[in-house]
Amino acid sequence: MNPDVLIVGGGIVGAACAKAFLGQGMSVTIVERALIGGGATASGMGHVVVMDDSESQFALTHRSRDLWDALVPVMPAEVEFERRGTLWVAADEEELAAVSSKKSYYLERGVETELLDAKALYQAEPGLRAGMAGGFLVPGDSVIYAPCAANWLSEGATRVFDEVAEIGDGWVKLRNGDRLSAQILICATGAFATELFPALPVKPRKGHLAITDRYPGAVQHQLIELGYLKSAHGHSTESVAFNVQPRKTGQLLIGSSRQYGVEDKAVEQHMVSKMLTRAVEYLPSIQNMSVIRLWTGFRAATPDKLPIVGLCPGLKQTYLATGHEGLGITTSLGTAELLLNLVRGQTGILRAADYGAERFAECRA
């Protein structure tokens, strides 16, 4: 029997969509080529963060964080939810001055923040290198273990492990020859979305991550340099930025790197060296820690840093949920809510037009 909803892609976005539609009493099947919660989900930092690159990004990340918070009472322990807060570190007075306007912006939109001077910064994180100017704290942000979150969110959905060879409006043909159809088809394949829809303006962005042995108490917050924002918006094909996350296990997850135009998933030592060198510049104790694992992943990036969520242009039953880049874990729940509202013909908190494919000329049917 064909399901009501067919989701291609079992990462965090596809899993969140499964939970949303299962919650409406609909049957859901997920088609995944490898593991639920694998791919980009397993190569992300598990950061649930409010971001303000644009009004649309703020709206999506803020709403999504609220949705994550609402699930906390029913989350299983393996999701490892912790409200660590995000501490954006200002290396100098120029960066601190630039971030000062964020406080009022967030406050006007109902998000608690705190501007820290140098003394307060070192009280919060004494391990930072001396000489930092201050920081911007968003205490309501959190961290999760995303692979387990994806498995939990998708409980109740039928799982089919195969690749999609062909896709149409409301149907897919699998590599094994089976054909599945549904009234609602959702493509949530991240960086691989262009394999099914070549016109989408989605590019894979390669990232490296490292994780240390256990050092409980070494870091209290998700730490990110304010220069991360410059790195994210730059046009360089390679960049790194300080980004360290404490895990419930006592380990530190270390990022971040960005590479465009690279298809090989192998760990590249020159990128790892640049990334770890940058981390040590901010948190010197890292040089004395043991890194026990390195890995890479590919995030789906769009030109305007916003995901593509909504009906696939020219189709009536097929929806897109891709292009989340490094914010897929945060925005997965907001994406699912947005799609559910579109399917039901309802207006929600988020403006659907801000995230639709039609904002790109190449996607207009």
N, C-alpha and C positions, 0 to 999 in steps of 0.2 A: 504494500500500500504506500502510495506517495505521501509525503508529509505536507503539512500546511506551509511550512517554511523550510527552505533549503539554504544552508549557509556554506559557502566555499571558503575554507580557511578557519583553522581551529586555534588561532592565536587569541590574545586577550580581547581583541575587538570582536571577533566572531563569537567567542564565548559569552561576552557581555550581551550581544544581540540574542544569543540563544536564551539566556536567562530572561530577557525582557519579553520575548514572545512566548516562552513557556509560561511565564506569569500571567498571560492572557488566556491560558488553557489551550494553546495551539501546539500541535506536534511539530517537532523540529529535528532535522537531520543535519549533521555537520560532516562535510567532506574535507578531509585533511590528508595531505600527502605523507606526513611523518608522524609527529607527536602533538597531542593537544598541549598548548602552552610552549611549544618549541619555537624555532625561528627567531624572529625579532623579539618576541616576548621573553624568551630565555636569555637574550643578549642585551636586555635593557636593565636599568638600575632599580626598577620598582619604585620610582619616585612619584608620588601623588602631589602635584604642585600647581599653584595658581600662577599663571604667566600673563604678561601684559604687553606683548609685542604689538597687539592691535586690540580694538574693542571686541572683535569677534573671537579672538583667541582667549581673551580674558573671560568672556561670557561662557565659552565652552569649558575652559579649565575650572572656573569657579563652580559652575553647575555640576560638573563631574565630581569635583571634590566633595560637594554636598551629598551627592549620591553615594560615594564611597563611605562617607561618615554615617549615612543612614543604614548601611549594611553591617557596621561594626558589631552590633549586638548579636548577629547571627553568623558571623564569620568563624570558620573553624581555626584552630590554633595554627595549623600548618600554613595559613596565609601570612602569618608573622606580621600582622599589622602593628605598627608603632607610630605614634604621633611625635616624630622627632623634630618637626619644624625645619624650615629651610633658612640657613644663614648665608646670605650673600656677602662675601668678604670684599671690602674696599681696600685696595693696596695703597692708595694715596688719597690726598685731599680732593683731587679732581674727581675721582670715582665716587667718593663720598658725597660731594656736592651734587653730582649728576643724579644720584639715587634719591636725594632728599625729596624730590617732587613725587616719588612713588608713594610715600606715606599717605598724602592727602588723596591721591588717586584711588588707592586701595580702600581707605576709610570711607570715601564717598560711596563705594560699591559694597560696603559691608564686610570687608576682610580686615581682620586685625593684623597690625604690623607694629614693629618697634625699630626705631633708628638708634643704633648703638654707637657711642663714641669709642675711642681706643680702649679706655679702661673697661667699659662694659663688654667690649668684644673679647678681651682676654679673660674676663671673669667667666664668660660663657664657654670659651674654647682656649684654655691656657696653652695648648700645644702649638698654636699658630706661630709662625715666624715673627720675631719682634719687628716693630716698625709699621705694622698695618694701621690704617687710619680709622677704621671702624667697620660697621656692617649694617645690613638691613635684614631683620629677622621677620619671617612669616611663620608664627608658631603653630598655625593650624594645619600646615602641610604634614604629610606622613610618608611612610615607606611600607611596602608590602613585598612578599615574595611572589612575583607575578606568575611563574609556571603553575604553582599550586592554586593561585587565585583563578587562573583560566580553567583548570580542571574542576574546581568547585563551581564556578559560574555556569559551566556547561553540563553539570549533572542533570540528568533527565532527558538529554538529547540523545538521539541515536547517532552513533559515530561510525563513519565509513572511511577506511584508510585506503586511499587511492588518489591518483592524479586525474585532473579534468583534462580530457583531450579536446573537447569541443563544448562551446557554451552558446545558448540561445536565450530567447525571452521566456524565462521560467523553466528552463530545462538545461541539463548538462549531460554529456556523454563521457563516461569514465574510460580510462586506459584499458580496463578489463572488458570493455564493450557494453557494460550496463548503462542504461539511460534512466536518469532520475528527473522528476519534474515536480513543481510546486506552484501554488498561487503566488508565492513570494520567494524570490531568489535574491540572496545577498552575496555580493562578491567582497570578501574581507581578506584578500590575499596579500596585503601589504605591498612590498617591493616587487612582487611577482604579478601584480595586477595587469601590467602591460602585456604579459603573455596571453591574457584573455581579451584585453581591450587595448590594442596598440596605440590608440589615439590619446590615451590619458597622459597628461603632463606630469608623470611620476618618474622620479629618478631614484635608483638605489644609492644610499649613502652608507658607506662602510664605517663601522665603529669598533674600537678595541676596548676590552675591559680586563681588569686584573682583580684578583681577590687574594687577600692575605690570610695568614694563619690567624689564630684567635688572640686578640689583644683587647680584652674587655675594658671599657672605660676610656679608651684612647681618644675617642671623638664622641660628642653628645648629639650633634645636629648633622643634618645633610649640609655639607659645606660646598659652596660653589663660588668661584671667583666672579666678580662682576664683569671681568673681561670675557667671560663665557658668552655674554650676549653679543659682543663684537665678533667673536669667533663664529657664532651661529649665523650671523648675518653677512659675514665676509664672503668674498668671491674666490678665495684661495681654494685650490683643489685639496689641500691638506692643512689641518689645523688641530691644535690640542688646547685644552683648558683644564684647570684644576677643578675636580669634582669628586668628592669623597663621601661615601655613605656608610654609616655604622650599621651592621647587621645584628639581629637578635642573638646570633651565634657568637658575637664578639669579634667577628671578622670585619675587615674594611673592604668595601667595594670601591675600586679606583677607576675613574675615567678622566676625561673623556677625549675621544679623538673623532675627527671627521675626515672622510676621504670620498671624493667624487670620481667617477670614471674608473673605478677599480672593481673588477669582477671576481678576482681570486679571493676566496674566503680565508686563506692561510694567514696566520699571525705574522705580522711584519715587524721585525726587530727594531727597525729605525723608528717606527711609530710608537712602539712600546717604550723605547728609550726616551723619546720626546715627551710622552705622556707622564712617565714616572718622574722624569726630571722636573717637569712642571709641578707635579704633586709635591715633591720634596721642597721646592721653592716656597710653598705655602705651609706645608706641614713637615718640618725637618725630620721628625721621628720615623717617617716612612722609610728612610734610608736604612734603618735598623730592623725593619720588619721583613718577614719571609713572604714572598709572593708564591702561592701554591698552585695557581691556575691562571692561564691567559686564554682568551677566546675572542671571537669576532662575531659580528652580525650585520645585517643590512636593514636599514630603515627606509621607509618610503617617503621621499621628500617631494614637495610641490613648490612651484615658484613663489607662492605667497605665504608659505609656512602654515597653511591651514589644510585640514583634511578635505577630501572629496566625499561628501555624504549626501545621498539622495538618489532619485531615479537615474538610471543610465539613460542619457539622451537618446531618443528615438525608440525606447522600449517602454513597455507598460507594466511588466512584472519583475523586472530586474533592477536591483538597487546596488549602489556602490558604497563601500565603507573602507576607504584606503587613503594613503597620503598623510598619515599621522606623524611621520618622522619620529622624533624622540619623545613624543607626548602620547603615544598610543595607550600606555598603561593608565595614565591620568584620564584621558578623554574617552576611554572605551565605553564607560557607562553613559556619558552624555551623548555619545554617538548612537548608542542603542536606543536611548529615549527619543532622540530626534527621528530615527527611522521608524520607530513604533508610532509616533505622532503622524508622520507622513503617510504611513499605510492606513491609519485610521481617519485621515483627513482632519486631524485636530491641530490646533495651534498651541505650541508650548512656550517655554521660557526662551528658547533659542530661535533665532530667525533662520529658517531653513535656507533662504536664498544666499545667506553668507557662506554656506558650505557646499552648495550645489555645483555640479560639474559645469553648468552653463556659464559660470563666471570666467571660464577659459574659452577663448574663441575656437580653439581646435576641437572642443567638445560639443559645440552647438550643432544640433541636427539640422 
